[in-house]
Amino acid sequence: MDFDNLFEQSNNLARDVLQVIDRPLFNDSQRIQVSEVLCSLSMEYGDSARALLQAGLVIHRAQFGAVVRAIWTLYAGTDCQLAKLDAGHRTGSKEPAQRHRDAGGAD
């Protein structure tokens, strides 16, 4: 799934909707004022949701990349590369996977 394209389409739709609702108010009736506030809140919520989703995907991609690198060390990393990684990760008393399991993570 092409998330970048989906986010671009979502941003384009939000921009198009904003062009429809970002107009001078017809009058100052309560109905129109409430509608304006609700439209504004909805658009702000949409902007925030898209930003959080994009950030979440970035975080998810980074976590996925870390797992891929971990698997790479098992199957493709040289002994020298493994030694460098091992030296940088000997700060705790438990192995990282064990700490993850102890914290309630999946096996």
TIMI-2910 file (N, C-alpha, C, CB; in pm, 1 decimal, decimal comma, always signed):
<rs>
+----------+----------+----------+----------+----------+----------+----------+----------+----------+----------+----------+----------+------+
!      n_x !      n_y !      n_z !     ca_x !     ca_y !     ca_z !      c_x !      c_y !      c_z !     cb_x !     cb_y !     cb_z ! resn !
+----------+----------+----------+----------+----------+----------+----------+----------+----------+----------+----------+----------+------+
!    +84,5 !   -117,5 !     +0,0 !     +0,0 !     +0,0 !     +0,0 !    +89,4 !   +124,3 !     +0,0 !    -96,3 !     -0,5 !   +122,4 !  Met !
!    +59,1 !   +217,9 !    -85,2 !   +138,9 !   +339,6 !    -99,3 !    +83,2 !   +447,2 !     -5,9 !   +139,3 !   +389,4 !   -247,5 !  Asp !
!   +136,2 !   +450,2 !   +117,9 !    +85,6 !   +544,1 !   +218,0 !   +113,8 !   +688,8 !   +179,8 !   +146,9 !   +514,0 !   +353,5 !  Phe !
!   +228,6 !   +713,6 !   +117,2 !   +259,3 !   +850,7 !    +76,7 !   +152,1 !   +903,5 !    -18,7 !   +398,5 !   +857,6 !    +10,3 !  Asp !
!   +109,7 !   +819,7 !   -110,3 !     +5,6 !   +858,7 !   -204,9 !   -128,2 !   +878,5 !   -133,2 !     -8,4 !   +753,0 !   -315,7 !  Asn !
!   -158,7 !   +791,2 !    -38,7 !   -284,0 !   +805,7 !    +36,3 !   -285,9 !   +936,0 !   +116,0 !   -304,0 !   +686,1 !   +130,8 !  Leu !
!   -173,3 !   +968,2 !   +179,9 !   -167,2 !  +1092,9 !   +254,6 !   -176,9 !  +1213,6 !   +161,4 !    -38,2 !  +1099,3 !   +336,0 !  Phe !
!   -115,1 !  +1203,9 !    +45,7 !   -123,9 !  +1313,6 !    -50,8 !   -268,3 !  +1333,0 !    -96,6 !    -32,4 !  +1286,7 !   -172,1 !  Glu !
!   -337,3 !  +1223,3 !   -124,7 !   -477,1 !  +1232,5 !   -165,0 !   -563,2 !  +1289,5 !    -52,5 !   -529,4 !  +1095,0 !   -206,9 !  Gln !
!   -535,4 !  +1247,3 !    +69,5 !   -609,3 !  +1298,5 !   +184,1 !   -585,2 !  +1447,9 !   +202,5 !   -569,9 !  +1222,8 !   +310,9 !  Ser !
!   -461,9 !  +1490,7 !   +188,2 !   -430,4 !  +1633,6 !   +198,6 !   -497,4 !  +1713,0 !    +87,3 !   -278,8 !  +1655,4 !   +194,3 !  Asn !
!   -501,0 !  +1656,2 !    -33,2 !   -567,0 !  +1723,0 !   -145,6 !   -716,9 !  +1736,1 !   -120,4 !   -541,8 !  +1646,0 !   -276,5 !  Asn !
!   -778,7 !  +1630,7 !    -66,8 !   -921,3 !  +1636,5 !    -35,5 !   -948,1 !  +1743,4 !    +70,5 !   -972,0 !  +1498,6 !    +12,9 !  Leu !
!   -864,9 !  +1748,3 !   +174,4 !   -882,1 !  +1849,6 !   +278,9 !   -869,9 !  +1990,1 !   +220,3 !   -778,4 !  +1829,6 !   +391,2 !  Ala !
!   -774,5 !  +2008,5 !   +130,8 !   -757,8 !  +2138,7 !    +66,8 !   -881,4 !  +2175,0 !    -15,5 !   -632,5 !  +2139,0 !    -22,5 !  Arg !
!   -936,4 !  +2077,7 !    -88,8 !  -1055,9 !  +2102,7 !   -168,9 !  -1176,7 !  +2135,5 !    -81,2 !  -1086,5 !  +1981,7 !   -256,6 !  Asp !
!  -1192,6 !  +2062,8 !    +27,8 !  -1303,8 !  +2089,9 !   +119,9 !  -1288,2 !  +2229,0 !   +180,4 !  -1310,4 !  +1982,6 !   +232,0 !  Val !
!  -1165,8 !  +2264,6 !   +216,7 !  -1140,8 !  +2396,2 !   +274,5 !  -1178,7 !  +2507,5 !   +177,3 !   -994,1 !  +2409,4 !   +314,7 !  Leu !
!  -1154,3 !  +2486,1 !    +48,4 !  -1192,7 !  +2586,5 !    -51,5 !  -1344,4 !  +2604,9 !    -56,0 !  -1140,6 !  +2546,4 !   -190,5 !  Gln !
!  -1417,7 !  +2499,2 !    -26,1 !  -1563,8 !  +2507,7 !    -26,7 !  -1615,4 !  +2580,4 !    +97,7 !  -1625,4 !  +2367,1 !    -34,8 !  Val !
!  -1555,6 !  +2551,6 !   +212,9 !  -1609,9 !  +2607,6 !   +337,7 !  -1542,5 !  +2736,9 !   +382,0 !  -1597,8 !  +2506,5 !   +447,6 !  Ile !
!  -1430,1 !  +2771,5 !   +325,3 !  -1358,4 !  +2891,8 !   +367,2 !  -1409,8 !  +3012,2 !   +288,1 !  -1205,1 !  +2874,7 !   +347,4 !  Asp !
!  -1530,6 !  +3050,6 !   +319,1 !  -1598,9 !  +3161,7 !   +251,8 !  -1653,3 !  +3257,0 !   +357,4 !  -1714,0 !  +3109,8 !   +159,1 !  Arg !
!  -1681,9 !  +3379,1 !   +317,3 !  -1747,3 !  +3471,4 !   +411,9 !  -1882,9 !  +3414,6 !   +454,7 !  -1765,5 !  +3613,0 !   +347,9 !  Pro !
!  -1916,9 !  +3439,1 !   +578,7 !  -2044,0 !  +3387,9 !   +629,5 !  -2160,5 !  +3459,4 !   +560,8 !  -2052,6 !  +3405,5 !   +783,2 !  Leu !
!  -2265,5 !  +3383,1 !   +532,0 !  -2383,3 !  +3438,3 !   +465,2 !  -2453,2 !  +3539,3 !   +555,1 !  -2480,6 !  +3326,0 !   +425,5 !  Phe !
!  -2462,9 !  +3506,4 !   +682,4 !  -2517,2 !  +3598,6 !   +781,8 !  -2461,2 !  +3558,9 !   +918,2 !  -2674,6 !  +3596,9 !   +782,0 !  Asn !
!  -2504,0 !  +3624,9 !  +1020,6 !  -2447,8 !  +3595,7 !  +1153,0 !  -2546,0 !  +3519,5 !  +1241,8 !  -2406,4 !  +3725,1 !  +1221,8 !  Asp !
!  -2629,1 !  +3438,7 !  +1179,0 !  -2725,1 !  +3359,5 !  +1256,6 !  -2650,6 !  +3254,1 !  +1338,8 !  -2829,5 !  +3291,9 !  +1162,8 !  Ser !
!  -2716,4 !  +3210,6 !  +1442,8 !  -2657,5 !  +3109,0 !  +1529,4 !  -2625,2 !  +2982,6 !  +1449,9 !  -2752,5 !  +3075,9 !  +1645,8 !  Gln !
!  -2714,8 !  +2942,9 !  +1359,9 !  -2695,5 !  +2821,4 !  +1280,1 !  -2566,3 !  +2831,1 !  +1198,3 !  -2816,8 !  +2798,0 !  +1186,5 !  Arg !
!  -2543,4 !  +2940,7 !  +1133,2 !  -2424,6 !  +2958,5 !  +1048,8 !  -2299,2 !  +2967,7 !  +1134,7 !  -2438,4 !  +3084,9 !   +961,2 !  Ile !
!  -2306,3 !  +3037,2 !  +1247,8 !  -2190,0 !  +3048,2 !  +1335,2 !  -2151,3 !  +2912,7 !  +1393,9 !  -2217,5 !  +3147,8 !  +1447,4 !  Gln !
!  -2251,3 !  +2836,1 !  +1437,4 !  -2222,9 !  +2702,7 !  +1491,4 !  -2166,9 !  +2613,1 !  +1381,7 !  -2350,5 !  +2639,7 !  +1552,8 !  Val !
!  -2223,2 !  +2620,9 !  +1264,4 !  -2173,9 !  +2542,1 !  +1151,5 !  -2029,2 !  +2577,7 !  +1120,0 !  -2261,9 !  +2564,2 !  +1027,9 !  Ser !
!  -1996,8 !  +2708,4 !  +1124,6 !  -1859,4 !  +2751,2 !  +1098,1 !  -1762,7 !  +2693,1 !  +1202,0 !  -1850,5 !  +2905,0 !  +1097,3 !  Glu !
!  -1801,6 !  +2698,5 !  +1328,4 !  -1715,3 !  +2644,4 !  +1435,0 !  -1697,4 !  +2494,4 !  +1417,1 !  -1775,0 !  +2674,7 !  +1575,1 !  Val !
!  -1806,3 !  +2423,6 !  +1386,5 !  -1797,2 !  +2278,9 !  +1368,3 !  -1710,1 !  +2242,9 !  +1247,6 !  -1937,1 !  +2219,1 !  +1351,8 !  Leu !
!  -1722,2 !  +2318,7 !  +1139,4 !  -1636,1 !  +2295,2 !  +1022,8 !  -1490,2 !  +2318,5 !  +1059,7 !  -1676,9 !  +2387,0 !   +905,0 !  Cys !
!  -1465,3 !  +2425,3 !  +1131,9 !  -1327,9 !  +2457,2 !  +1171,5 !  -1270,1 !  +2347,6 !  +1260,0 !  -1322,9 !  +2592,1 !  +1244,6 !  Ser !
!  -1347,2 !  +2304,9 !  +1359,7 !  -1300,7 !  +2198,2 !  +1448,1 !  -1274,4 !  +2068,7 !  +1372,3 !  -1402,5 !  +2173,6 !  +1558,0 !  Leu !
!  -1364,7 !  +2037,5 !  +1279,7 !  -1349,3 !  +1916,2 !  +1200,9 !  -1223,3 !  +1920,2 !  +1115,4 !  -1471,0 !  +1895,2 !  +1112,9 !  Ser !
!  -1197,7 !  +2034,3 !  +1053,0 !  -1078,4 !  +2046,9 !   +969,1 !   -951,2 !  +2040,8 !  +1054,5 !  -1082,6 !  +2178,8 !   +888,9 !  Met !
!   -952,9 !  +2104,1 !  +1169,8 !   -836,7 !  +2098,5 !  +1259,1 !   -813,1 !  +1955,4 !  +1307,5 !   -856,3 !  +2193,1 !  +1379,8 !  Glu !
!   -921,7 !  +1885,8 !  +1340,4 !   -909,7 !  +1746,1 !  +1381,6 !   -849,1 !  +1662,3 !  +1268,8 !  -1047,6 !  +1689,6 !  +1422,5 !  Tyr !
!   -896,5 !  +1683,7 !  +1147,3 !   -843,4 !  +1609,5 !  +1032,8 !   -695,4 !  +1636,3 !  +1011,0 !   -920,5 !  +1645,0 !   +907,2 !  Gly !
!   -655,9 !  +1763,4 !  +1021,8 !   -513,9 !  +1797,7 !  +1007,1 !   -430,2 !  +1726,6 !  +1113,5 !   -493,6 !  +1950,9 !  +1016,8 !  Asp !
!   -479,8 !  +1728,9 !  +1236,6 !   -406,4 !  +1664,2 !  +1346,5 !   -399,8 !  +1513,6 !  +1328,3 !   -471,6 !  +1697,0 !  +1480,7 !  Ser !
!   -509,9 !  +1454,8 !  +1289,0 !   -513,0 !  +1309,8 !  +1269,5 !   -415,8 !  +1267,1 !  +1160,1 !   -654,9 !  +1263,6 !  +1234,6 !  Ala !
!   -414,1 !  +1341,0 !  +1048,6 !   -321,1 !  +1307,5 !   +940,2 !   -176,3 !  +1321,8 !   +987,3 !   -346,4 !  +1397,7 !   +817,3 !  Arg !
!   -147,4 !  +1426,3 !  +1063,6 !    -10,7 !  +1446,5 !  +1113,0 !    +29,5 !  +1332,8 !  +1206,6 !     +1,5 !  +1582,3 !  +1185,8 !  Ala !
!    -61,3 !  +1292,7 !  +1295,7 !    -29,5 !  +1183,0 !  +1387,8 !    -14,8 !  +1049,9 !  +1314,7 !   -137,5 !  +1171,2 !  +1494,9 !  Leu !
!   -100,6 !  +1026,5 !  +1217,5 !    -88,8 !   +902,7 !  +1140,5 !    +42,5 !   +897,5 !  +1064,8 !   -205,3 !   +889,0 !  +1043,2 !  Leu !
!    +80,9 !  +1009,1 !  +1004,5 !   +207,9 !  +1012,2 !   +932,3 !   +323,4 !   +989,0 !  +1029,7 !   +225,5 !  +1147,1 !   +857,9 !  Gln !
!   +319,2 !  +1051,5 !  +1145,5 !   +424,8 !  +1031,1 !  +1245,2 !   +425,5 !   +886,3 !  +1292,9 !   +405,9 !  +1126,8 !  +1365,1 !  Ala !
!   +305,9 !   +831,0 !  +1311,5 !   +297,0 !   +691,6 !  +1354,3 !   +354,5 !   +596,2 !  +1253,4 !   +155,2 !   +655,0 !  +1381,5 !  Gly !
!   +330,9 !   +623,3 !  +1126,8 !   +386,8 !   +537,7 !  +1023,0 !   +538,1 !   +549,7 !  +1019,5 !   +327,8 !   +572,9 !   +886,6 !  Leu !
!   +587,9 !   +668,5 !  +1043,0 !   +732,7 !   +685,7 !  +1046,5 !   +790,7 !   +605,2 !  +1161,8 !   +770,5 !   +835,1 !  +1059,9 !  Val !
!   +726,1 !   +613,4 !  +1276,9 !   +772,5 !   +536,2 !  +1393,0 !   +762,2 !   +387,7 !  +1362,2 !   +690,2 !   +571,4 !  +1520,4 !  Ile !
!   +652,4 !   +346,4 !  +1304,0 !   +634,8 !   +205,6 !  +1270,5 !   +740,6 !   +160,9 !  +1170,2 !   +494,0 !   +180,5 !  +1214,3 !  His !
!   +768,9 !   +243,0 !  +1071,0 !   +872,5 !   +208,7 !   +973,0 !  +1008,4 !   +196,3 !  +1039,6 !   +878,2 !   +313,9 !   +861,6 !  Arg !
!  +1037,6 !   +285,9 !  +1132,9 !  +1166,1 !   +278,9 !  +1202,2 !  +1175,5 !   +150,3 !  +1284,1 !  +1185,5 !   +402,1 !  +1293,1 !  Ala !
!  +1068,1 !   +113,7 !  +1351,2 !  +1067,4 !     -9,3 !  +1430,5 !  +1082,7 !   -129,2 !  +1338,6 !   +937,4 !    -21,0 !  +1513,8 !  Gln !
!  +1015,0 !   -129,8 !  +1225,8 !  +1026,5 !   -238,6 !  +1130,1 !  +1169,3 !   -247,8 !  +1078,0 !   +928,0 !   -219,1 !  +1013,9 !  Phe !
!  +1228,6 !   -132,5 !  +1048,3 !  +1367,8 !   -130,1 !  +1001,6 !  +1463,2 !   -187,9 !  +1104,4 !  +1409,6 !    +11,9 !   +967,6 !  Gly !
!  +1437,3 !   -160,5 !  +1231,6 !  +1522,4 !   -214,5 !  +1338,0 !  +1512,2 !   -366,9 !  +1343,6 !  +1483,7 !   -153,8 !  +1474,2 !  Ala !
!  +1392,9 !   -420,0 !  +1325,3 !  +1376,1 !   -565,8 !  +1324,9 !  +1446,2 !   -627,2 !  +1204,1 !  +1226,2 !   -603,3 !  +1324,3 !  Val !
!  +1435,0 !   -562,4 !  +1088,9 !  +1503,5 !   -612,6 !   +969,2 !  +1654,8 !   -613,9 !   +991,8 !  +1468,2 !   -525,8 !   +845,3 !  Val !
!  +1708,5 !   -508,0 !  +1052,5 !  +1852,1 !   -505,1 !  +1081,6 !  +1890,3 !   -615,5 !  +1180,1 !  +1892,6 !   -367,8 !  +1137,9 !  Arg !
!  +1804,2 !   -641,7 !  +1276,8 !  +1832,8 !   -748,6 !  +1373,4 !  +1838,3 !   -884,4 !  +1303,5 !  +1726,1 !   -750,6 !  +1485,3 !  Ala !
!  +1745,7 !   -908,1 !  +1213,0 !  +1746,1 !  -1034,0 !  +1137,5 !  +1867,6 !  -1038,9 !  +1045,4 !  +1615,1 !  -1049,6 !  +1055,4 !  Ile !
!  +1903,6 !   -925,0 !   +987,7 !  +2023,2 !   -917,1 !   +902,4 !  +2146,8 !   -959,2 !   +980,5 !  +2041,5 !   -774,0 !   +846,6 !  Trp !
!  +2158,4 !   -917,1 !  +1107,4 !  +2276,2 !   -954,6 !  +1186,0 !  +2283,9 !  -1106,4 !  +1201,6 !  +2272,7 !   -886,8 !  +1324,8 !  Thr !
!  +2169,1 !  -1170,4 !  +1211,8 !  +2166,7 !  -1315,6 !  +1228,9 !  +2211,5 !  -1387,3 !  +1101,8 !  +2026,6 !  -1362,0 !  +1268,4 !  Leu !
!  +2162,7 !  -1341,8 !   +986,3 !  +2186,1 !  -1416,2 !   +863,6 !  +2296,6 !  -1361,1 !   +773,9 !  +2061,3 !  -1421,5 !   +786,9 !  Tyr !
!  +2324,4 !  -1230,8 !   +779,9 !  +2416,7 !  -1173,3 !   +682,3 !  +2530,8 !  -1092,5 !   +742,4 !  +2341,4 !  -1087,0 !   +589,2 !  Ala !
!  +2519,9 !  -1051,2 !   +865,7 !  +2624,6 !   -968,8 !   +926,5 !  +2755,1 !  -1045,3 !   +941,9 !  +2579,0 !   -917,5 !  +1061,9 !  Gly !
!  +2864,5 !   -978,2 !   +914,7 !  +2995,5 !  -1041,3 !   +933,6 !  +3027,9 !  -1045,3 !  +1082,2 !  +3106,6 !   -965,1 !   +855,0 !  Thr !
!  +3126,8 !  -1125,4 !  +1118,5 !  +3166,8 !  -1133,1 !  +1258,7 !  +3212,4 !   -997,4 !  +1310,1 !  +3278,1 !  -1236,1 !  +1276,8 !  Asp !
!  +3282,6 !   -920,4 !  +1226,9 !  +3329,0 !   -787,5 !  +1266,0 !  +3209,4 !   -694,0 !  +1290,6 !  +3422,2 !   -728,7 !  +1156,9 !  Cys !
!  +3110,3 !   -696,0 !  +1200,8 !  +2991,8 !   -612,3 !  +1217,8 !  +2914,9 !   -652,8 !  +1343,5 !  +2900,6 !   -622,0 !  +1093,9 !  Gln !
!  +2903,9 !   -782,5 !  +1366,4 !  +2834,7 !   -832,1 !  +1484,9 !  +2907,1 !   -788,1 !  +1612,0 !  +2823,4 !   -985,2 !  +1480,4 !  Leu !
!  +3039,5 !   -793,9 !  +1611,6 !  +3117,2 !   -752,1 !  +1728,4 !  +3095,0 !   -604,1 !  +1758,3 !  +3266,8 !   -779,7 !  +1706,2 !  Ala !
!  +3087,6 !   -520,9 !  +1654,0 !  +3062,8 !   -377,9 !  +1675,1 !  +2924,8 !   -355,2 !  +1735,7 !  +3075,5 !   -300,7 !  +1542,5 !  Lys !
!  +2825,1 !   -424,6 !  +1685,0 !  +2690,1 !   -410,5 !  +1739,3 !  +2682,4 !   -462,9 !  +1882,4 !  +2589,3 !   -484,4 !  +1650,8 !  Leu !
!  +2749,4 !   -574,2 !  +1906,9 !  +2746,5 !   -635,0 !  +2039,7 !  +2811,8 !   -544,0 !  +2143,7 !  +2816,8 !   -771,0 !  +2037,3 !  Asp !
!  +2921,8 !   -481,4 !  +2107,0 !  +2991,4 !   -392,8 !  +2200,5 !  +2903,7 !   -273,3 !  +2237,3 !  +3124,5 !   -344,3 !  +2140,0 !  Ala !
!  +2822,7 !   -226,6 !  +2145,9 !  +2736,6 !   -112,1 !  +2171,8 !  +2609,6 !   -144,6 !  +2246,7 !  +2701,4 !    -47,9 !  +2044,9 !  Gly !
!  +2577,8 !   -271,7 !  +2261,8 !  +2452,5 !   -310,8 !  +2326,2 !  +2471,4 !   -384,5 !  +2458,6 !  +2373,6 !   -397,0 !  +2233,0 !  His !
!  +2586,3 !   -382,1 !  +2515,9 !  +2609,4 !   -452,7 !  +2642,2 !  +2595,3 !   -358,3 !  +2761,6 !  +2748,8 !   -517,4 !  +2642,6 !  Arg !
!  +2489,2 !   -280,5 !  +2761,3 !  +2469,5 !   -185,5 !  +2870,8 !  +2377,7 !   -239,9 !  +2979,3 !  +2413,2 !    -55,9 !  +2817,2 !  Thr !
!  +2293,8 !   -336,2 !  +2945,9 !  +2201,1 !   -392,4 !  +3044,4 !  +2241,6 !   -532,1 !  +3084,6 !  +2059,5 !   -393,8 !  +2989,9 !  Gly !
!  +2176,9 !   -582,8 !  +3191,4 !  +2210,8 !   -716,5 !  +3239,0 !  +2135,4 !   -825,1 !  +3163,6 !  +2182,0 !   -727,7 !  +3387,0 !  Ser !
!  +2027,0 !   -788,2 !  +3094,6 !  +1948,9 !   -885,4 !  +3018,4 !  +1962,3 !   -856,0 !  +2870,3 !  +1800,5 !   -883,1 !  +3060,9 !  Lys !
!  +1942,4 !   -956,4 !  +2791,8 !  +1941,2 !   -938,6 !  +2647,5 !  +1820,1 !   -851,9 !  +2609,8 !  +1937,0 !  -1077,0 !  +2574,1 !  Glu !
!  +1830,9 !   -770,7 !  +2502,7 !  +1718,7 !   -683,9 !  +2464,6 !  +1588,3 !   -760,1 !  +2442,9 !  +1753,4 !   -608,2 !  +2338,9 !  Pro !
!  +1592,9 !   -875,5 !  +2376,4 !  +1469,6 !   -950,5 !  +2352,5 !  +1409,3 !   -997,1 !  +2484,4 !  +1496,4 !  -1071,0 !  +2260,6 !  Ala !
!  +1493,7 !  -1037,0 !  +2579,7 !  +1443,5 !  -1080,2 !  +2710,0 !  +1379,8 !   -962,4 !  +2783,9 !  +1557,5 !  -1141,7 !  +2794,7 !  Gln !
!  +1441,4 !   -844,1 !  +2777,6 !  +1383,9 !   -725,0 !  +2841,4 !  +1248,4 !   -693,9 !  +2779,6 !  +1478,9 !   -603,1 !  +2827,5 !  Arg !
!  +1237,4 !   -711,1 !  +2646,1 !  +1110,6 !   -684,5 !  +2576,5 !  +1004,5 !   -783,9 !  +2626,1 !  +1128,5 !   -695,4 !  +2420,4 !  His !
!  +1040,0 !   -910,9 !  +2637,9 !   +943,5 !  -1011,5 !  +2686,3 !   +904,1 !   -983,1 !  +2830,0 !  +1002,2 !  -1153,7 !  +2675,1 !  Arg !
!   +999,9 !   -944,6 !  +2913,2 !   +970,7 !   -914,6 !  +3052,6 !   +877,4 !   -794,6 !  +3066,1 !  +1099,8 !   -888,9 !  +3128,5 !  Asp !
!   +884,0 !   -702,6 !  +2970,6 !   +800,9 !   -583,3 !  +2973,7 !   +661,7 !   -609,7 !  +2915,3 !   +869,1 !   -470,4 !  +2897,4 !  Ala !
!   +635,6 !   -733,3 !  +2873,8 !   +503,9 !   -768,6 !  +2823,0 !   +496,2 !   -774,8 !  +2672,4 !   +404,2 !   -671,9 !  +2872,4 !  Gly !
!   +609,3 !   -766,2 !  +2603,9 !   +611,0 !   -774,8 !  +2458,2 !   +590,7 !   -916,6 !  +2411,1 !   +741,1 !   -720,6 !  +2403,4 !  Gly !
!   +558,9 !   -931,5 !  +2285,3 !   +537,0 !  -1063,9 !  +2226,2 !   +669,2 !  -1135,4 !  +2207,6 !   +463,3 !  -1052,5 !  +2091,7 !  Ala !
!   +663,7 !  -1267,9 !  +2210,2 !   +784,4 !  -1349,3 !  +2184,1 !   +815,7 !  -1351,6 !  +2037,7 !   +767,0 !  -1492,6 !  +2235,2 !  Asp !
+----------+----------+----------+----------+----------+----------+----------+----------+----------+----------+----------+----------+------+
</rs>
